[in-house]
Amino acid sequence: MVSKEGILMDEGILIKIIDFPRDYRFNFLYLLHVTEGWYSVTPEDVAIHIAERCRCDIIIDAFCGVGGNAIQFAFTCHQVIAIDIDETKLMCAKHNAMIYGVADRIEFILGDYLKLIPKLKADVVFLSPPWGGPNYLSAKTFDIKTMIPMDGEKLYRESLKITNNIAYYLPRNVNIQQITNLAGRGNTCEIQEVYINGKLKTMVAYYGELVDMDFCENNA
């Protein structure tokens, strides 16, 4: 995998740009019949990159869907806790993890992540909540508080009860100020714009110890 990197400034906010040369998804033998699961799967090169950034002992994939990110986390983390409220998606995730040979490193949990938080322990939390389907692209700006079904700001705050090390996977039209403000006064948030073949696809925000402080300090 070869990617191009760069930086830009948006209203004083430092944003890291990563451009991947390919746009194919995971090599699942099949994805069963979950249409939403297909369009919501993270492109494989992007998932590999995120997994490297989130390398740790225990990671939680709070909305694992059909397993695209959880599978890659299993290659970089000792244990993956993959949660989803949809039983069919979780069944797909288990099947796909077996295809990739990492099912033994993933604990699959059927349930509501927000309700499970008091019982969870991990080094990193990966948040990729539902964006409300493909219609999110019709909005000029994606508001994480009102457009993520469970309130994206509350989701972040609740996740802090587990760890400060959070990676947040968000739409390309997300409100940058909102995700920067989540870090809180005096703290740093690293934002990556992810491009595939020169087209902006998504944004990833890193918090806590996941922030590349060398990058931030050298480009401030």
C-alpha positions as CSV (number, residue, x, y, z in Angstrom):
1,M,0.0,0.0,0.0
2,V,1.4,3.4,-1.0
3,S,-0.2,6.6,0.1
4,K,0.5,10.3,-0.4
5,E,0.5,12.6,2.5
6,G,0.2,16.4,2.9
7,I,-1.2,19.1,5.2
8,L,-3.6,22.0,4.9
9,M,-4.9,24.7,7.3
10,D,-8.6,25.2,7.6
11,E,-9.5,28.2,9.8
12,G,-6.4,27.6,11.9
13,I,-7.0,23.9,12.2
14,L,-4.2,21.6,11.0
15,I,-5.5,18.8,8.8
16,K,-3.4,15.8,7.6
17,I,-4.2,14.6,4.1
18,I,-3.8,11.0,3.1
19,D,-4.4,9.9,-0.5
20,F,-4.7,6.2,-1.3
21,P,-4.3,5.1,-4.9
22,R,-6.9,2.4,-4.9
23,D,-10.6,2.0,-4.2
24,Y,-11.6,-1.6,-3.6
25,R,-13.2,-3.1,-0.6
26,F,-12.5,-6.1,1.5
27,N,-12.0,-9.4,-0.3
28,F,-15.0,-11.1,1.5
29,L,-16.1,-14.3,-0.2
30,Y,-19.6,-13.0,0.2
31,L,-21.3,-10.4,2.3
32,L,-24.5,-12.3,2.7
33,H,-27.5,-9.9,2.0
34,V,-26.8,-6.8,4.0
35,T,-27.0,-4.0,1.5
36,E,-26.2,-1.3,4.1
37,G,-23.3,-3.4,5.3
38,W,-21.8,-3.2,1.8
39,Y,-21.8,0.6,1.3
40,S,-20.7,1.2,4.9
41,V,-17.6,-1.0,4.8
42,T,-14.4,0.9,5.1
43,P,-12.1,0.6,2.0
44,E,-9.5,-2.0,2.9
45,D,-6.4,0.2,2.5
46,V,-8.0,2.8,4.8
47,A,-8.9,0.2,7.4
48,I,-5.3,-1.1,7.3
49,H,-4.0,2.4,7.9
50,I,-6.4,3.1,10.8
51,A,-5.5,-0.3,12.4
52,E,-1.8,0.7,12.3
53,R,-2.6,4.0,14.0
54,C,-4.7,2.2,16.6
55,R,-2.2,-0.5,17.4
56,C,-2.6,-1.5,21.1
57,D,-3.4,-4.4,23.4
58,I,-7.2,-4.2,23.6
59,I,-9.4,-2.2,21.2
60,I,-13.2,-1.8,21.0
61,D,-14.9,-1.5,17.6
62,A,-18.1,0.0,18.9
63,F,-20.1,-0.3,15.7
64,C,-18.4,-3.2,13.9
65,G,-21.0,-3.7,11.2
66,V,-19.9,-6.6,8.9
67,G,-16.3,-6.5,10.3
68,G,-14.2,-4.5,7.9
69,N,-12.3,-2.6,10.6
70,A,-12.5,-5.2,13.3
71,I,-10.7,-7.7,11.0
72,Q,-7.7,-5.3,10.4
73,F,-7.6,-4.4,14.1
74,A,-7.1,-8.2,14.7
75,F,-3.8,-7.9,12.8
76,T,-2.4,-5.1,14.9
77,C,-4.0,-5.6,18.3
78,H,-3.9,-8.4,20.8
79,Q,-7.7,-8.5,21.4
80,V,-10.6,-6.9,19.5
81,I,-14.0,-6.4,21.1
82,A,-16.5,-6.0,18.2
83,I,-19.9,-4.8,19.0
84,D,-23.0,-4.3,16.9
85,I,-26.7,-4.1,17.7
86,D,-27.7,-5.8,14.4
87,E,-27.6,-9.6,14.7
88,T,-27.4,-10.1,10.9
89,K,-24.4,-7.8,10.5
90,L,-22.7,-9.5,13.4
91,M,-23.2,-12.8,11.8
92,C,-21.6,-11.4,8.6
93,A,-18.7,-10.1,10.7
94,K,-18.0,-13.4,12.3
95,H,-18.1,-15.1,8.9
96,N,-15.7,-12.6,7.3
97,A,-13.3,-12.8,10.3
98,M,-13.1,-16.5,9.7
99,I,-12.3,-15.9,6.0
100,Y,-9.4,-13.7,7.1
101,G,-8.3,-16.1,9.7
102,V,-8.6,-13.8,12.7
103,A,-11.8,-14.9,14.3
104,D,-9.9,-16.2,17.4
105,R,-8.7,-12.7,18.2
106,I,-12.1,-11.0,18.0
107,E,-14.8,-11.2,20.7
108,F,-18.1,-10.5,19.1
109,I,-20.9,-8.9,21.2
110,L,-24.5,-8.4,20.2
111,G,-25.7,-5.3,22.0
112,D,-26.0,-1.6,22.4
113,Y,-22.6,0.0,22.8
114,L,-23.8,2.9,24.9
115,K,-25.5,0.5,27.4
116,L,-22.4,-1.8,27.5
117,I,-19.9,1.0,28.3
118,P,-19.9,0.5,32.1
119,K,-18.8,-3.1,31.6
120,L,-16.1,-2.4,29.0
121,K,-12.3,-1.9,29.4
122,A,-9.9,-1.2,26.5
123,D,-6.9,0.8,25.5
124,V,-8.5,2.3,22.4
125,V,-12.1,2.9,21.2
126,F,-12.9,3.1,17.5
127,L,-16.1,4.9,16.7
128,S,-17.8,4.5,13.3
129,P,-21.4,5.1,14.1
130,P,-24.2,5.1,11.5
131,W,-24.4,8.3,9.5
132,G,-28.0,7.9,8.5
133,G,-27.5,6.1,5.2
134,P,-26.1,7.6,1.9
135,N,-28.4,10.6,2.2
136,Y,-25.9,12.3,4.6
137,L,-24.0,13.5,1.5
138,S,-26.9,15.8,0.6
139,A,-26.2,17.9,3.6
140,K,-23.8,20.8,3.2
141,T,-22.3,20.1,6.6
142,F,-22.7,17.0,8.7
143,D,-23.7,17.8,12.2
144,I,-22.5,15.0,14.5
145,K,-24.9,16.0,17.3
146,T,-28.1,15.9,15.3
147,M,-27.3,13.6,12.3
148,I,-25.7,10.7,14.1
149,P,-28.7,8.8,15.6
150,M,-27.3,8.5,19.1
151,D,-25.9,12.0,19.2
152,G,-22.2,12.0,18.1
153,E,-21.1,14.4,20.9
154,K,-22.7,12.3,23.6
155,L,-21.2,9.2,22.0
156,Y,-17.7,10.6,22.3
157,R,-18.2,11.8,25.9
158,E,-19.5,8.4,27.0
159,S,-16.5,6.7,25.3
160,L,-14.2,8.8,27.5
161,K,-15.4,6.6,30.4
162,I,-13.4,3.8,28.8
163,T,-10.4,5.6,27.5
164,N,-9.1,9.0,26.2
165,N,-7.7,7.2,23.2
166,I,-10.4,7.4,20.6
167,A,-10.5,7.2,16.8
168,Y,-13.6,8.7,15.2
169,Y,-14.5,7.8,11.6
170,L,-16.7,10.4,10.1
171,P,-18.2,11.7,6.8
172,R,-16.2,13.9,4.5
173,N,-18.6,16.8,5.1
174,V,-18.4,16.7,8.9
175,N,-18.3,19.9,10.8
176,I,-14.6,20.3,11.6
177,Q,-15.1,22.7,14.5
178,Q,-17.3,20.2,16.2
179,I,-14.9,17.3,16.1
180,T,-12.0,19.7,17.2
181,N,-14.0,20.9,20.1
182,L,-14.5,17.3,21.4
183,A,-10.9,17.3,22.4
184,G,-11.6,19.9,25.1
185,R,-9.6,23.0,26.0
186,G,-5.9,22.5,26.1
187,N,-6.0,19.1,24.4
188,T,-5.1,18.2,20.8
189,C,-7.1,16.5,18.1
190,E,-5.5,15.2,14.9
191,I,-7.7,15.2,11.9
192,Q,-7.0,13.2,8.7
193,E,-8.7,13.8,5.4
194,V,-8.7,10.5,3.6
195,Y,-8.6,10.6,-0.2
196,I,-8.9,7.7,-2.7
197,N,-7.6,8.3,-6.2
198,G,-7.7,12.0,-5.4
199,K,-11.3,12.2,-4.2
200,L,-12.1,13.0,-0.6
201,K,-13.9,10.0,0.9
202,T,-13.9,10.4,4.7
203,M,-12.4,12.1,7.8
204,V,-10.7,10.4,10.8
205,A,-10.2,12.2,14.0
206,Y,-7.7,10.9,16.6
207,Y,-7.7,11.8,20.3
208,G,-5.6,11.1,23.4
209,E,-2.4,9.2,22.8
210,L,-3.4,8.3,19.3
211,V,-2.5,11.9,18.2
212,D,0.7,12.1,16.2
213,M,2.3,14.9,18.3
214,D,5.4,15.0,16.2
215,F,3.4,15.7,13.1
216,C,1.3,18.4,14.9
217,E,4.3,20.1,16.5
218,N,6.4,20.1,13.3
219,N,3.6,21.5,11.2
220,A,2.0,24.0,13.7
